[in-house]
Amino acid sequence: MIYRAITFIITCCFLVGQAHAQDDTITLEKIFSTAEFRSDYSGQKRWIDEGDGYTMLQRNEAGTGLDIVKYNTATGDQTVLISAASLIPKGASEPLRIENYEWSHDKSKLLIYTNSKRVWRQNTKGDYWVKDLETGALNQLGKDLPASSLMFAKFSPDDSQVAYVSKHNLYTETVANNEVTQLTFDGTEKIINGTFDWAYEEEFGCRDGFRWSPDSKKIAYWQLDASPIKDFLMINNTDSLYSYTIPIQYPKVGMDNSTCKVGVLSLSDKKTTWMKVGEDESNNYIPRMYWADNSDQILIQRLNRKQNINTVMMCNAASGASEVIYTDKDDTWVNVVDDLLFFNKGRDFTWVSEKNGWNSVYKVSRDGKKETLLTPGTFDVINIELIDTKNGWIYYKASPDNATQKYLYRNKISSNKKFERLTPKNQPGTHSYDISPNGKWAFHTYSKAGMPPVTNLVSLPDHKQVRMIVENKDLKNTLAKLNISEQQFFTIEKEGISFDYYMITPPDFDESKKYPVLFNVYGEPAGQTVLDAWGGRNFLYHQMLAQQGYIVMSIDNRGTPAPKGREWRKSIYAKLGVISSKDQADVTKLLIDKYSFIDKDRIGIWGWSGGGSMTLNALFRYPEIYKAGISVAPVADIHLYDNIYQERYCGLLTEKAEEYIQSSPVNFAKNLEGKLLLVHGTGDDNVHYQNSEVLINKLIKQNKVFSFMSYPNRSHGIYEGYNTSRHLYETMFSFIKSNL
C-alpha cells in the first residue's frame, strides 16, 4: 500500500544532533537537524514461559553493547542471560549489533539477526548467528553464502535445524554441526522461492515466504514466477559518469502478474509436492498460507484477480489435493484475513469478515460447515490481539464510539455476552498491546494527540500498571515548554454522514480574526489522518505552522480505514478519487460556513502519496475552494500504479475503463487555478516519477504555471541523503508562506 511507505516519516524517532537552547518556538532545524524532539524507546521484548517471564534488549552499564536480560514478569527480578561481551565473534573487537532476535522453542539457543540490508520497504536480508547458552558457542549461519543475503531464518519446531532463504533459494542448516543443505535450485531473479516480488510485498505484506511443519519434517513455501511481469526502468543520473537504469518487476493496472503456487518440500527426499488450488495462476493470488494445526494439511487463502472472492482451501500436504471449505465474497472487495488462528485443538479457526456490515470475528469449524459470530454488535473489530483458549476469551482492539481512537476489549468465545472494555476510561487516545500467551500480562503502549507514547507492563484483565518501561519524560518536558496549541477533534455531518476532523489553531488564536487554513490529507483506504495519537514529525511541523499564524486541519473522508462500518469504507469502490475528494470539498465548505475565523480566500491542502493524489484532485476538481496545494509523490494517473492495489479498489480495467479515467487527477489538470507545488523523488519504486512527468506534460499542454521540486534517486519516503527531509519541509514551508 502506498501509505505504508511514508508512515515512518511521520512517526519515527528524530535525528540525533546537538540540541539548541530551549525556547518556546518550533523550527525546522530543531525538528530535523537536532535531537531536541527525540523519542525514547525500549529494546525488543520477547515473552517466555507463557508470559511468566520476558527478555529485553538492554544497554549494559559499560555502554559497550546490548545485553539480553530476563525479567520475572510479576516481580521484576532480572538476570543477564546473554551479555554483549559474549556476542563478540572470533577475530572481532565489537559485539554483534542485534537488530532482531528469536529464541529456540526450548530457550537454549538464540537466533540473532544483524548486518541487514534493505529490500524495498524493510531490511529483510542480512546475517544470522546462533548463540548456544549451554556451551557458549557463537556460530554464523550460511558462512559460504554471500554476506547479508540470508532472509527469514527460523528454528525448526524441534530446534535441530534452521531454515532460511538466500538468493531466492531455500536452505536448511543443522544447529549441531552447521551442515548446510540446499533445498531448491531454480531460484533466479524471475523464479522466487520462499519470498515474494515487489507487488506481493507492497500490497499483501508478504515477505517471509516459508513455514516449518509442526513435526519439523517438511517446509511449505511459496514460489512466484515473475517472468510475466514487465520491468519498469528507473534511471540514475547522478551516481556515475554515465547514467544507468534500475529495473523493477512492477505489474501496472491491467498487466500480467507473477504466477504463484505453494509447495510442500519433504526434507527426507528433497521433493516438492505442489498444492492443487486451480488453474490461471497469474490471475489469482495466494496471499496467506498456514499449516492447519498439524503436519498433514495446509490452509490457503486464494483471492481472484478482482479481489472480491476469498476462497479458503484445505490442502493435503502429501498429495496436493485441495478442497474448498469456506468462501467470503463482496460486491466490492474483500480483505485478506490476517487474524486467522486455529484453536480448540485445531477443530476451529477464526475468520474476520464485513459481511454483516461490520468487521466482525467468526468461529469457523475446520470443515467450514459451521460458523458462529464471536463479536456481535454494530461495531468494527480493528484486530484480534489474543485467543485465550484455556480461559475462553477473545481479546481484540475496537473503538465503537470514536473512530479516531483504539482500545482493548474482550468477550467470551462460548457465548454472545456483551463485550468488555479493559482499557481504562480515563485514558482517551490510542492503545496498542503485546499480550502474553497466558493472557495475564501485556506490554501496553499509550499515546494521544500531543502526548508521546508511554509503554508499561500491565496485568490483565484489571489493566493495573506493574512497571513503567518507556516514559518519554524528557520529550514530554520539552513539549511542555513550547508555545503550542491543543490538537482538537470534532465531528460534522453532511447528508446524514458523520465526518471526523481535527484542528490546530495558533497559540495566540483570536476567533475575531481571519486565518489561512492548511488541510493535511491522505484519504485513501490505506490510512487515516484524523487519529488521536502521537503524530511525530508531522505533529511538530503542523504546530510550527500554527506558531506562524496558520490553522492546520485534517478530514477523514469515506474510504479511509476508520472503524465506522463496511459502507463507510467501501462506498468509494470504483470512484476512489471522485467520492473521496468530494467529501473533502463538501466538509471544507461546511467548515468555512461554521467558523467565521477561516479565511476562505486562503485555503491550502497538502498530502503525500495517496494524499498527494488527493491534493491534486482537490485543486483540479474544486478550484473555487483550494487556492494552493502541495502534492508529494502523487499517483497522477491511476493506470500507472500497481494492479493489486488499484484493481482492488477500482475494479478491473476491462470492466471499469471510464471509472479509471474519472478517478485520475491528471484528467482534470485543465481546471487548475490555484498555486501548485509538485514534489517527487526520481528513485521512487512505489509511485513512479513517471506520474509527475505525465502530469507535468499535461500542465504544460494546458499552459498552467506551477512549481516543481525533484529529489534525485530518493525513494517514496524522500529521506535518503544528508539533509533531505529538512530540505523538503523547508521547500514546502517556503511555498506555504508565499501562497497562503
NUVOTOR-278284 format. One line per 3 residues: number of its first residue (from 1); their letters; for each residue x, y, z of C-alpha. Coordinates in steps of 0.1 Angstrom, whole numbers. Layout:
<sites>
NUM) A) X/Y/Z; ...
</sites>
This chain:
<sites>
1) MIY) 0/0/0; 13/34/-8; 6/48/26
4) RAI) 29/24/44; 60/37/25; 58/71/43
7) TFI) 45/60/77; 79/61/93; 85/97/81
10) ITC) 57/110/103; 62/87/134; 99/78/137
13) CFL) 124/89/162; 143/120/153; 178/127/140
16) VGQ) 205/129/166; 225/161/168; 234/190/190
19) AHA) 203/203/208; 197/241/207; 190/262/238
22) QDD) 154/257/248; 128/282/239; 91/280/231
25) TIT) 92/281/194; 95/252/169; 118/254/139
28) LEK) 125/231/111; 161/230/122; 150/217/156
31) IFS) 127/191/141; 151/177/115; 186/186/125
34) TAE) 188/182/163; 179/157/189; 155/181/207
37) FRS) 124/161/199; 139/126/201; 117/99/215
40) DYS) 128/72/239; 124/36/231; 128/2/247
43) GQK) 148/-27/234; 129/-56/217; 109/-77/241
46) RWI) 100/-114/239; 76/-133/261; 90/-166/276
49) DEG) 74/-192/299; 39/-184/285; 43/-148/299
52) DGY) 56/-155/334; 89/-140/321; 102/-119/293
55) TML) 135/-109/278; 145/-75/266; 175/-59/248
58) QRN) 192/-35/273; 223/-14/270; 249/-26/295
61) EAG) 263/-3/322; 296/0/304; 279/12/273
64) TGL) 297/-13/251; 267/-31/237; 233/-46/243
67) DIV) 227/-74/268; 197/-97/267; 181/-95/301
70) KYN) 155/-119/315; 128/-104/338; 103/-122/361
73) TAT) 71/-106/349; 55/-104/384; 84/-94/405
76) GDQ) 107/-75/381; 137/-96/392; 162/-96/364
79) TVL) 191/-116/352; 215/-111/323; 211/-141/301
82) ISA) 234/-131/273; 260/-104/277; 272/-82/249
85) ASL) 307/-94/256; 297/-130/248; 285/-119/214
88) IPK) 319/-109/200; 328/-132/171; 363/-147/170
91) GAS) 386/-122/155; 363/-92/161; 366/-65/186
94) EPL) 329/-55/188; 298/-75/197; 272/-82/171
97) RIE) 247/-54/166; 214/-72/174; 187/-60/150
100) NYE) 163/-88/159; 164/-120/179; 143/-151/184
103) WSH) 146/-179/210; 146/-215/201; 115/-233/214
106) DKS) 134/-248/244; 151/-214/251; 185/-230/250
109) KLL) 196/-211/219; 192/-177/204; 190/-167/168
112) IYT) 205/-132/161; 198/-111/131; 224/-84/122
115) NSK) 242/-66/94; 209/-61/75; 202/-46/41
118) RVW) 171/-31/27; 148/-49/3; 122/-24/-9
121) RQN) 105/-12/23; 123/-31/50; 157/-45/59
124) TKG) 148/-82/53; 181/-96/44; 212/-98/65
127) DYW) 234/-122/85; 222/-147/112; 241/-162/141
130) VKD) 232/-188/167; 242/-184/203; 242/-216/224
133) LET) 235/-208/260; 247/-241/273; 281/-242/255
136) GAL) 286/-205/249; 293/-212/212; 285/-184/187
139) NQL) 282/-196/151; 273/-178/119; 248/-194/96
142) GKD) 254/-197/59; 290/-188/60; 297/-197/24
145) LPA) 268/-177/11; 271/-140/2; 272/-116/31
148) SSL) 239/-101/42; 220/-124/19; 200/-146/44
151) MFA) 163/-140/48; 137/-151/74; 159/-176/93
154) KFS) 139/-196/119; 143/-227/141; 125/-259/133
157) PDD) 99/-268/159; 123/-295/173; 152/-269/173
160) SQV) 175/-292/154; 177/-270/123; 174/-235/110
163) AYV) 159/-228/76; 164/-196/56; 164/-181/21
166) SKH) 193/-168/1; 192/-156/-35; 157/-169/-39
169) NLY) 165/-205/-28; 157/-223/4; 183/-239/27
172) TET) 184/-257/60; 214/-258/84; 218/-282/113
175) VAN) 224/-264/146; 247/-291/160; 273/-291/132
178) NEV) 263/-263/108; 258/-287/79; 241/-268/51
181) TQL) 216/-284/27; 203/-265/-3; 167/-274/-9
184) TFD) 157/-256/-41; 180/-249/-70; 158/-230/-95
187) GTE) 158/-196/-78; 167/-167/-100; 156/-131/-104
190) KII) 124/-145/-120; 118/-177/-100; 113/-166/-64
193) NGT) 113/-193/-37; 105/-186/-1; 99/-148/-5
196) FDW) 80/-125/-28; 80/-100/-57; 76/-62/-53
199) AYE) 38/-62/-56; 31/-91/-32; 53/-74/-6
202) EEF) 38/-39/-10; 2/-48/-13; -3/-80/7
205) GCR) 25/-75/32; 41/-108/21; 78/-111/29
208) DGF) 86/-143/48; 76/-170/23; 81/-204/40
211) RWS) 67/-223/70; 81/-252/90; 57/-281/95
214) PDS) 49/-288/132; 68/-321/130; 99/-305/115
217) KKI) 99/-329/86; 86/-306/59; 86/-270/47
220) AYW) 58/-253/29; 68/-224/7; 56/-200/-19
223) QLD) 71/-200/-54; 65/-170/-77; 74/-169/-113
226) ASP) 78/-132/-122; 85/-139/-159; 52/-124/-170
229) IKD) 59/-91/-153; 74/-63/-174; 103/-44/-159
232) FLM) 98/-7/-151; 131/11/-156; 141/38/-132
235) INN) 172/59/-142; 201/70/-120; 218/101/-134
238) TDS) 240/111/-105; 260/82/-91; 283/76/-121
241) LYS) 297/93/-152; 271/77/-174; 235/71/-163
244) YTI) 222/37/-158; 188/21/-154; 174/2/-124
247) PIQ) 148/-25/-134; 119/-32/-112; 94/-61/-117
250) YPK) 62/-40/-114; 28/-51/-127; 8/-20/-136
253) VGM) -30/-19/-139; -43/-44/-164; -9/-61/-169
256) DNS) 2/-96/-160; 12/-107/-125; 36/-132/-113
259) TCK) 22/-167/-112; 21/-181/-77; 19/-215/-62
262) VGV) 25/-232/-28; 46/-264/-24; 54/-287/4
265) LSL) 90/-299/4; 99/-331/22; 133/-329/39
268) SDK) 137/-367/36; 138/-368/-2; 140/-331/-11
271) KTT) 110/-333/-34; 82/-307/-36; 45/-315/-38
274) WMK) 26/-286/-53; -8/-278/-39; -36/-281/-65
277) VGE) -56/-249/-60; -68/-243/-95; -57/-230/-129
280) DES) -49/-195/-141; -22/-189/-115; -14/-154/-129
283) NNY) -50/-141/-123; -54/-154/-88; -34/-145/-57
286) IPR) -23/-166/-27; -16/-140/0; -18/-163/30
289) MYW) -8/-199/38; -7/-219/71; -1/-253/84
292) ADN) -36/-263/96; -25/-270/132; -10/-303/121
295) SDQ) 17/-316/97; -7/-331/72; -27/-302/59
298) ILI) -21/-267/45; -48/-240/46; -46/-214/19
301) QRL) -64/-181/12; -69/-176/-25; -81/-143/-40
304) NRK) -94/-139/-75; -79/-111/-97; -108/-88/-89
307) QNI) -102/-95/-52; -139/-98/-43; -138/-135/-35
310) NTV) -116/-150/-9; -116/-188/-12; -103/-208/18
313) MMC) -89/-242/7; -77/-271/28; -49/-289/10
316) NAA) -34/-324/16; 4/-319/22; 13/-353/8
319) SGA) -8/-354/-24; -15/-317/-30; -53/-324/-33
322) SEV) -74/-295/-22; -110/-288/-10; -128/-255/-8
325) IYT) -141/-253/28; -151/-216/30; -158/-186/8
328) DKD) -161/-149/16; -173/-125/-11; -184/-89/-16
331) DTW) -197/-67/-44; -166/-45/-39; -135/-62/-25
334) VNV) -127/-85/4; -97/-82/26; -70/-108/33
337) VDD) -76/-122/68; -45/-118/90; -63/-128/121
340) LLF) -68/-165/111; -60/-185/142; -66/-222/149
343) FNK) -78/-231/183; -99/-257/202; -72/-283/194
346) GRD) -74/-274/157; -111/-280/154; -119/-243/147
349) FTW) -103/-212/133; -111/-175/135; -123/-156/104
352) VSE) -128/-118/100; -154/-106/76; -175/-75/69
355) KNG) -205/-95/55; -228/-83/83; -219/-47/77
358) WNS) -192/-46/103; -157/-60/107; -166/-90/129
361) VYK) -149/-121/141; -164/-155/135; -155/-190/147
364) VSR) -155/-214/117; -153/-252/120; -123/-269/104
367) DGK) -145/-282/76; -161/-248/71; -196/-261/77
370) KET) -204/-244/110; -199/-207/117; -205/-187/149
373) LLT) -203/-149/153; -180/-142/182; -182/-104/183
376) PGT) -219/-95/179; -228/-58/178; -227/-28/154
379) FDV) -191/-21/157; -158/-29/140; -131/-52/154
382) INI) -98/-35/144; -77/-66/150; -75/-97/172
385) ELI) -49/-95/200; -52/-130/216; -73/-161/216
388) DTK) -71/-174/252; -85/-209/247; -76/-221/282
391) NGW) -98/-195/298; -122/-190/269; -116/-153/260
394) IYY) -110/-135/227; -91/-102/231; -93/-75/204
397) KAS) -90/-38/197; -120/-17/188; -135/17/193
400) PDN) -173/17/190; -178/53/200; -148/72/185
403) ATQ) -132/62/152; -101/82/160; -91/60/189
406) KYL) -83/24/198; -90/4/229; -87/-32/242
409) YRN) -118/-53/246; -126/-89/253; -156/-113/253
412) KIS) -162/-150/259; -157/-173/230; -185/-196/242
415) SNK) -213/-170/244; -227/-139/229; -224/-118/260
418) KFE) -217/-81/257; -181/-72/251; -160/-59/280
421) RLT) -136/-29/277; -103/-34/295; -86/-1/286
424) PKN) -93/24/314; -119/51/307; -95/78/319
427) QPG) -70/71/291; -86/85/259; -65/80/228
430) THS) -48/52/211; -36/20/227; -16/-10/214
433) YDI) -9/-43/232; 15/-72/231; -4/-97/253
436) SPN) 14/-127/269; 4/-162/257; -13/-169/290
439) GKW) -34/-137/288; -22/-125/322; 1/-96/311
442) AFH) 6/-72/283; 31/-46/272; 8/-16/267
445) TYS) 17/15/247; -5/45/250; -4/79/233
448) KAG) -28/106/222; -25/138/201; 2/159/216
451) MPP) 14/132/240; 43/110/231; 38/73/236
454) VTN) 45/56/270; 50/19/274; 43/0/306
457) LVS) 37/-36/317; 1/-41/329; -17/-71/344
460) LPD) -49/-83/328; -78/-81/329; -76/-54/356
463) HKQ) -51/-33/335; -31/-23/365; 4/-10/359
466) VRM) 31/-34/370; 61/-13/359; 70/15/335
469) IVE) 91/6/305; 92/38/285; 80/71/300
472) NKD) 94/97/274; 98/121/303; 124/143/286
475) LKN) 103/147/254; 72/155/275; 91/181/294
478) TLA) 104/196/262; 69/198/247; 55/213/279
481) KLN) 78/243/275; 67/250/239; 41/276/230
484) ISE) 18/251/212; -19/246/209; -41/216/216
487) QQF) -50/194/187; -88/194/189; -111/167/175
490) FTI) -146/173/162; -173/157/141; -195/173/115
493) EKE) -224/158/95; -232/160/58; -263/143/44
496) GIS) -265/120/75; -228/110/73; -206/119/102
499) FDY) -170/130/94; -141/133/118; -117/162/116
502) YMI) -91/179/138; -80/215/141; -48/231/154
505) TPP) -51/269/159; -23/294/165; -12/298/202
508) DFD) -24/334/202; -57/325/184; -83/352/182
511) ESK) -116/340/167; -125/375/157; -96/375/131
514) KYP) -93/357/98; -67/329/94; -53/309/65
517) VLF) -60/272/67; -39/243/55; -55/209/53
520) NVY) -34/178/56; -50/149/36; -45/113/28
523) GEP) -80/100/21; -73/65/6; -81/30/20
526) AGQ) -46/25/33; -47/50/62; -63/77/84
529) TVL) -50/111/92; -75/120/119; -61/99/147
532) DAW) -60/107/184; -24/95/187; 11/110/188
535) GGR) 19/123/154; 57/126/155; 72/150/130
538) NFL) 40/159/113; 25/170/146; 56/192/153
541) YHQ) 56/205/117; 19/215/120; 25/231/154
544) MLA) 53/251/138; 29/263/111; 3/272/138
547) QQG) 30/293/156; 35/311/122; -2/320/122
550) YIV) -18/292/102; -47/270/112; -40/233/104
553) MSI) -69/209/98; -75/174/86; -106/155/75
556) DNR) -111/117/71; -134/111/41; -153/80/33
559) GTP) -130/52/21; -104/56/48; -100/26/71
562) APK) -118/41/101; -138/17/123; -171/31/110
565) GRE) -186/1/92; -184/-15/58; -205/11/40
568) WRK) -182/39/51; -151/21/38; -164/6/6
571) SIY) -187/33/-7; -157/46/-27; -154/15/-48
574) AKL) -146/24/-85; -149/61/-75; -117/64/-55
577) GVI) -107/99/-65; -143/111/-70; -162/105/-38
580) SSK) -132/110/-16; -123/144/-30; -160/154/-30
583) DQA) -162/145/7; -131/167/14; -146/196/-5
586) DVT) -181/193/9; -168/192/45; -144/221/39
589) KLL) -173/242/27; -192/233/58; -163/243/80
592) IDK) -159/276/61; -196/283/69; -192/271/105
595) YSF) -161/290/115; -160/328/108; -123/329/115
598) IDK) -115/308/84; -102/330/55; -120/313/26
601) DRI) -96/330/2; -66/314/18; -74/276/18
604) GIW) -45/253/12; -41/215/12; -11/191/13
607) GWS) -6/154/12; 19/126/4; 14/96/-18
610) GGG) -23/89/-19; -26/123/-1; -6/138/-29
613) SMT) -32/124/-54; -60/138/-32; -43/172/-32
616) LNA) -43/172/-70; -79/161/-71; -88/189/-47
619) LFR) -70/216/-67; -82/204/-101; -118/194/-92
622) YPE) -126/222/-67; -105/252/-77; -131/276/-62
625) IYK) -122/263/-27; -85/254/-27; -61/282/-35
628) AGI) -28/264/-31; -16/228/-27; 15/207/-21
631) SVA) 14/173/-38; 43/149/-27; 49/117/-47
634) PVA) 13/115/-61; -3/89/-83; -14/113/-110
637) DIH) -29/87/-133; -41/55/-116; -34/35/-147
640) LYD) 3/39/-137; 1/23/-103; 4/-14/-94
643) NIY) -25/-36/-103; -30/-53/-69; -38/-21/-51
646) QER) -56/-2/-78; -77/-31/-91; -88/-39/-55
649) YCG) -104/-5/-50; -112/5/-86; -122/-28/-103
652) LLT) -107/-44/-134; -97/-20/-162; -117/-42/-187
655) EKA) -149/-36/-167; -143/-1/-153; -124/18/-181
658) EEY) -144/50/-177; -141/49/-139; -103/48/-142
661) IQS) -104/80/-163; -127/97/-139; -107/88/-109
664) SPV) -73/100/-122; -65/136/-113; -44/142/-144
667) NFA) -75/142/-165; -87/173/-146; -55/193/-147
670) KNL) -70/218/-171; -90/232/-142; -60/243/-121
673) EGK) -64/279/-109; -45/280/-77; -8/275/-69
676) LLL) 7/240/-71; 40/227/-57; 47/192/-71
679) VHG) 74/171/-54; 87/137/-64; 118/115/-59
682) TGD) 133/102/-91; 141/69/-75; 106/62/-63
685) DNV) 100/25/-69; 65/27/-55; 48/57/-71
688) HYQ) 70/61/-101; 84/95/-111; 66/88/-143
691) NSE) 34/100/-126; 48/135/-121; 63/136/-156
694) VLI) 29/127/-172; 12/154/-151; 39/180/-160
697) NKL) 32/173/-197; -5/178/-192; 0/210/-172
700) IKQ) 24/224/-199; -2/215/-226; -28/234/-207
703) NKV) -4/264/-201; -7/260/-163; 21/275/-143
706) FSF) 33/256/-113; 63/249/-91; 82/216/-91
709) MSY) 109/200/-70; 126/167/-78; 149/148/-54
712) PNR) 175/127/-73; 174/89/-66; 152/94/-35
715) SHG) 126/67/-29; 89/72/-20; 98/84/15
718) IYE) 122/111/1; 146/108/31; 178/93/17
721) GYN) 208/116/17; 221/142/41; 196/169/50
724) TSR) 169/157/25; 140/157/49; 147/191/63
727) HLY) 152/205/28; 118/191/17; 100/206/46
730) ETM) 119/239/41; 107/239/5; 71/232/15
733) FSF) 72/259/42; 86/285/17; 57/277/-7
736) IKS) 31/280/21; 45/314/32; 44/327/-4
739) NL) 10/314/-13; -12/314/18
</sites>
